[in-house]
Every structure is written in structure tokens, then in C-alpha cells.
């Protein structure tokens, strides 16, 4: 029996480049680290974070730059950021979202390695050199600082939702993901640019890039870190954002791994059909009725739709590691 064709990546081709030398070019930048800090009304804590980042970057053995993307702040975030020497500050006129701020920074970055972190003081800046070393040692597409260290201060109200989202993400990726949406990570700019058509403008940026890489066979490494209490007020809305994350994971699963979702639904309907047939035969003393037939037929139709979706998915553009 002939082997099935190799699975193609679902990652779309890169967006068209701007004029030569423009910031939107999807090609590789020189090897170095561009640290991007998205910020929205973080005047209270951003100064200390940037001072720590500047100290850490001065000790790197690679060229580095520090970018702050002020996402339409109404306080003095941009002015506070400019107090730190050597910081490039980019500003959005209005609040466009966490992901939009990151994409602005990625477009304008001068170097191939992109590190992102938050402006609220929750992530240890000292982990960035360790992420760089992990990338060097493994040649991974992304190294994630996983909030699984000894001291992790995640609010109790967010933990149940985080657990549910994590289980859903593990199912889609087909492997354990220690931290699906950590805000401290290092990845290659050239790979991220290929993903721009898929990456959202909101908080789900990190979830999307993680699942996109894993479902397309890219290597993602994890580094355990501590996670501190934030400075200032959180922008997360627990109920609304949790529902949004769950919807996002389902949408990503349908895009990158449709067969898993459709076969799961088909299997559930088939189990219901078998269960109802057994109940009808042994509990009610009658042959299976039309309900069993409807459930079984529904399972078959959903499985066929899943197979068609998988065939379409395999014909999407391929992304080879040596092409980024």
C-alpha cells in the first residue's frame, strides 16, 4: 500500500515586502536580539523594567536593541520609556491591542531574533540570555519562558481558565505545552513574518503563534521561570478573555488540524448510536429505531467532512525550515 503524501505546512507564504530596505521586508535580518515591550498605560512600572532589560542586554554577546511599542496609552508611558537611554519608542495613535503592538515591533525590528516581554514587571528579564542559549543549543523556532518555576504568582481567578485552555491546546498540538500564552519568549523574526496573516491583534497572539508552530512541526523549547505579581492594573478580563481563548483554540484546531476535531465529533456520535442501540435492545426489548440510524449517519457525514477538510489543509502552501 503506497504511503500517504507528507503533510504540508498550513503556514501561509510571507506577506509582500515593501520597497527595498523597508521595515516590512520578510527576509532575514542580521543575527542579533530585538527585545519588544508592548505597553498600554504602564507608566508606573515600565521604567524599572526597561532599566533591568538594558542591564541584561548590555551583557549579551550579540548585538541587541530595545523597542517599546506604546499602544495608545493615555498616561505618561511613552515619556517614561524615553527616559531610559538607548530605547526606541514606537507609538500607536489609538489602542489597537497587544498583538498589534507586537506586530509593529516585529516589523520595525533590526535583528533576526525577537524577544518579547511585558512592561508590568512580572517576567524576569534575566531569562532572556537563557532563552538565547536554549535557541543556540537546539536551533528551535521558538523558546518560551514557561511560568512553571518555584515561585509563580498567577491570580486564583485565572487558574481554572488557564487549566482548561491548556488541556485544549495540548489536544490540538498533540503534545504537552507547559505554558501556552507566556508573554516572555524568543523566536525568529523570519518565521513570525510568515505567520502575520494568522496572528491576531489581541491577547491571543502568543497562543496562536505557539499552536501554529507546533501543529506545523516546528520545534518549541521551554525554560521554567518564576512569575511575579504585576505592577499596576491587569488588562485581562477573566470571563470574556477566557471564552475568547477557547474559541480561538477551536478555530486554530479547525485551521491546522481539522481531522482531529471532526473525527472527535464523529466518534462521539458513533458512541451515542451504539449506546442507544444497546439500550433499545437490552433495556427496551426492541430493535434499534430511527434515532440510532440518524446518529450513525451523522457520524459518517461528519467524518467525511473532516477528511475533505484535511485534504484541503494538505494543499495549503508549504513552509520548509530552510526557506525562512
N, C-alpha and C positions, 0 to 999 in steps of 0.2 A: 504493500500500500504506500503510495507516494507521501512524502512528508508535507505538511501544510506549509505555505509560504511564510517566511519570517514576518513577525508583527512589525508594522511600520509605526513610527512615532506619530502622535497626534499633534505635536507642536507645529504651529504654522510657520511658514517662511518668514524671514525678517521683514519689518516694515521698510519701505523705500527710504534710502538715505537722502539727506538734504544735500545741498551744494557742498563741494569739497571742503573739508575742514569744519563742516557744521556740527553742532552738538548732537544732532540726531543720528549720526552715522552709526550703523550697526556693526561695523568692523571692530577688530581688537584695538584696544588702547595699549600703551606701554605698560609693562609689568610694574605694579605699584598698588597702593591701597587708597581708595577713596572712601572715607567714612561719612555717611549721610545721616543727619539727625533731623527727622521731621519734627516740627514743633508747632503747637497751637495753644496759645495762652499759657506758656510755660516760663513766664518771667521770673518766678520765684526760684526755680531750680536749675535753669539752663546754664547759668554762669559756672556753677560748681562742676556740672557735667562736662562742659567744654574745657575747663581747666584740667580736669582729670584726663580727658581724651588727648589734649595737647601734650601732656606729660608722657602718656603711653606712646603716642605716635613718634615723639622725639627719640624714643628708644628702639624703634623698629629699624631693621636693616634693609628696608625697602623704601623707595620714595612714597610719600603719603601726603594727603590733603584732607582737610576737614570742611565739610559743607553743612550748613544749616538751611533747611527749607522752611521758611515761616509761612504757614498755611493760613494766611488771612487773620492773624492774631489781632485782637482788639486791645491788648495790653502792650507792654514795652518789650516783648520777646525779641524782636529783631534788634532793637537798640542794645539790649543786654548782650545778645550774641556778638555784636560788633565790638564789644569791649575786650573780647579775647583776641589776642594777636594771632594773625595767620588764618582766620576763619573767613571763608566765603559765605556770604548770606544771600540766598535767593528768596524772593518774596512772591507769594500769590496775592492778588488783589482781594480775593474772597476766599472763604473756607471751602476747599474742594475735596478734602478727605485725606486720610492717612496714606492710602495707596497712591493718590495723585501726587502728593508731596514726594514720595519715594521715587516715582517715575520721573518727576522733574529733576531730582538729584542724579538719578542714573543717566539720564540724557546728557547732563552737563558734566558728568564725572570725567576726570582726566586719565584715570588709570583703570586697568582691567579687573582688578579685584575690588568688589564693592562690599563694604561692611556697613550694616545698618544698626542703629541703636536708638533708644528713646531718650527724650530730654527730661525725664522726670526722676532720674537718679535711681531707678530700680535695678538696672543691669550693671554688673561690674565691668568697667572699661578695661581692666587688666586681662580680661578674657580674650580680647582681640588678638594679641600676639599668639595666644594658644590656638585660636582658630586658624591663623595664618600657617602655623606649624602643622596643624592637622591637614590643611589643604596640601601643603608641600609633601607630607608623608603619604597621602593617599590619592592625590590627583582627583579629588572628588569635585563634583559640580557645585556642591554647597556644603558648608559646615555650619551646624546650628548649635547655639549655646542653649542646651536643654535645662529648663528650670527643675532639675531633679537633684540638686545638691542637698547638703545637710540643713541649710537654713533657707527656706522658701516661704515667703510671706504673701501668699495668694489669698485674697478675701474669701471668707467662707461662702458667701452668697454666690461666688463664681465657680466654686469647685464642682458641684454636681453637673452643671452645664459643661464644664471643661471635660469631665469624665465621659459624658455621653458623646460629645464631639470627638473625643479621642478614639472611642470604640468605633464610631462610624468611619473615621479616617483610616484606622487600621484595616477595616474590612475592605475599603476601596483600594488601598495601597497593596494589600496582601502581605504586609509585614508590620511589626510593631513600630510605632512612631512615638518616641519619648515625649516630644513637645511639638505639637502641630503648628502652633502660632507664636512661637517665641519671637520677640522683637529684636533680638541680638543674633545676627548671623552673618556669614561671609559667603559670597557667591561670585561667579564670573559674570562680568557685565555682558559679554557677547552672548551668553546663554539667556540671560534675563531679557535682552533686547528681542530675542526670538519669541519670547512669551508675551510681549507687550499687548498684542491683541486680546489676550485672555485675562490679563491681570486687572483686577477691579480697582476702583479709586478709593474704596473704603477700607475698613479694618481687616477685611478678609484677604488682603494682598498676600500676607505671609502663608496663610492656609493654602491659597491657590498655588503659589509657586512651589510649595512643598509637595503637594499631591501631583502637580503637573510633572515635576522631575521624577518622582518615584514611579508613577504609572508609565513613564516612558523609558524606564531602565537606567536612569542616571543614578550615580552613587551619591548618597547623602550621609554625612557623618554627624555624630552628636557628641557634644562636650558638656558634661554636667557642670552646672554653675549654681551659686546661691542667687536668691532673688529678694531684693529689699522692698520695704514699704515705699510707696511713691511720695514725692514732694508735690503738693497741690492736689487738685481735684481730678478724679478719673473721668475720662470721656466715654467710658464703656457704659452702655445701657443694658443691664443684665438680661432682661426678658427679650427685648426686641432684638438685640445683637445675637443672643443665643439662637433664636428662631432663624435669624438670617444666616448664621453659620451653618446650621443644619440643612437649610435649603441650598446653600452654596455647595456643601459636600455632595448632596444628591445630584446637583447639576453637574459638578465635576465628574462624578461617577458615570453619569449618562454620556458625558462627552468622551472620557478617556477609557472607561471600562463598561460599556453598555451591557455586555453579555452577563456580567455578574449581577446586575440589577434585574434584568428581565428573567434570567434563569431562576433567580431567587424568588421572584413573584410567581413564576410558573410552578416552581416546586411547592410553594405554599398552597396554591390552588389544587395541585395534584394530591397533596396530602389531605386536604379537605374533602376532595372527591372520594379518596379511598376510605377515609374515616366515616363519611356519610353512607357509603356503600356497606361498610361493616355494621354500622348501627341499623341500617334498614334491614339487613339480612338476619342478624342475630338478636337484635332487640325488638324490632317491629315485626319480624317474621315475614318480610316481603322482599321482592326483588328491588334492585336499585331503581329509583324513579328518575324523572327528568332532571332533577337537581344535580344528580351525580354526573349525568351526561353534559350538562351545561358547564359544571366546574372543570371537568376533564377537557372539554373542548376549549374553554377559556385558557387553560394551562398550555395547551398546544399552540394556540394562536399567539399568546404572549411569548412563548419560546421562539416561534418563527420570527416575530418582530425583533427579538433580541439578536437572532442570527443575522438578520438583514442589517441591523444597526452595527453589528460587529464587522460585517463585510465593508460597509461604508467607512467605518473607522479605520480599517486597514488600508484604505486607498487614499487617506489623507497624506499630506507631504511628510517625507521622512526627514529626520534630523540626525545626522551622523556626528559623532563626537569630534571628528577631525575637520568638520566643516565650520564650527563656530569660531 
